[in-house]
Amino acid sequence: MRRLPGWAAELLRGLGGLLVVVWGAATLGFLAVRLVPGDPVDTMLGIHAQVGEHIKEQIRIDLGLDRSPLEQYLAYLGRLLTGDLGRSYQLNTTVVEVIGQQLPSTLQLTAAAMVLAIALALASVLLARGRVGAAVASTLELVAVSAPTFWTGLLLLTVFGFGLGWFPVLSSSSPAALVLPALTLALPIGAILAQVLREGVTGALDQPFAQTARARGVGAARMLGRHGLRHGAVSAVAIGGYLVGSLLGGAVLVETVFARPGLGRVALRAILDRDMPVVLGLVILSALVVATVNLLVDLVLRRLDPRIRLGAAR
Amino acid sequence: MSAVQRVVMVVAIAVAAVLVIAAIAPTLLWPLDPLATDPGGAFAPPSAAHPFGTDQSGRDVLARVLAGTRLSLGVGLAATTAALVVGLAIGTASGFAGRGVDSVLTRAIEVITAFPEFLLALVIVAIIGPGPIGVAVAISIAAVPAYARVARAGTLSARRAGHVTAARVLGVGAVRTAWRHVVPAVMGPLLAMATIGVGMAIVTAAGLAFLGLGAQPPTPEWGLILDDGRNHLGRAWWIALFPGIAITVTVLATSVIGRAVRRRVEAA
């Protein structure tokens, strides 16, 4: 049998791992939902519903809640394969539809925050040169990582919304309303990115190959751009999955602070209402997103760092 | 250690000391009652009588922030200790057991790490129910994989050490070897992680309380005071400002101390 090229084997292995992660998430979620105290039918109807026991029984049969746990689990996995995440207990619509409606808003927020975070990190690493500059930048980064997102959001809102009136205080669809939430979400992530990037760049410029390049007469700016950043990028890309995960978690808080619609708000509402199909759908979605990013990270790292590629080929 | 590092370290330890005093006896630092309302004196800006101002019910914000230390620190310490112990047990077992157990545990850890830590804590709170205890349990479960991973890596390298092999050859049992020779070697990096972890746990706990999933009003809790502040942002900025500073300073102090612990461990 002909051997697959390295990257294809890597991709196949990665996709296998991705399936395991999503299946694991779905299974853990299914088990967890069964541990939730209370009857789902009662939760669905709300505490004030005046409904007879026989109607509740009918709903149970419709939902398949009368069947054995194993049957329910297999039916659930089967539906999952066809992309069916079930119906919300509360919202009278399917989970896929709920997610579809709110996804664009969260996507807009997280994408803007990611771009902003990368820009902030690059600016911090490239502009803060020298011992003092780097020390000041590191201190600022440490503060940005330590401050809770929901608090920085409130501070930005107080100063730039209520105080200076530069940005709208209430959520709206105007681009200006995106600035403060995206900045709030970007600050801690940009700070982590900057820390990792700086460490990678400094580490690279101390290595023997950097000495060789300098001896060859490569200038400082070119050293930084061509060799330093490339090395820094390897360590920055390596934590990509973690960063995307932080963005998703942070979105819950940022959307609440700024009263923005989105998946984070839906998740919070679903958790408070014990709307388990929606919670489960969001759990599977976030696991899928993070696992996909991790897979992409592995593939990109192979391209960025030849040592990984060659090490794997040996 | 440079002079600057020394000063930073002293400040961090002083902050930690103040936090411990505030957690044990907040009235030693500031005598006002965190629950006493005064409708006439609502939304008073910071002054000598109320250095952090008053909130919508006229309660003293400084007294509330100080009183909130106990719950925040308690939840942070409890969650981190539990995560450390469980992570250590899983990680050492995984590193010491045969290949089968190890690969199952490693896979399980991988699946759990695919969830963003904050979302995971959020979902676990939804399952076990809101409240400070639910929050502590959720945060510790969400943090276990990170500790287990470090403990496993440490165990794998400690296993190869000469004295561990010698103990096994001399007929010392696996559990005893793990406890006497592997755990001490793994403990250093874990403790450094845990020190920083306490700060992170405090942020997560405050975030969950802010979302309404932790302690309930009128309990003084940093996240809850921030939520009060959010509802009156245009009118009284001080309600949200001071609990946020308390959280940030606490996290900074734990980071500084944690980094020092890590340097010690790496130097040893």
Interface residues (C-beta under 8 A of the other chain):
Chain A: G17 V20 V21 G24 A25 L28 A32 V33 L35 V36 P37 L142 V143 V145 S146 A147 P148 T149 F150 W151 T152 L154 L155 L157 T158 F162 V169 G245 S246 L248 G249 G250 V252 L253 T256 V257 A267 L268 I271 L272 R274 V279 L282 V283 S286 A287 V290 A291 N294
Chain B: R107 A108 E110 V111 I112 A114 F115 P116 E117 F118 L119 L122 V123 I124 V125 A126 I127 G129 G199 V203 A206 G207 F210 L211 G212 L213 G223 L226 G229 R230 L233 G234 W237 A240 L241 P243 G244 I247 T248 V251 L252 S255
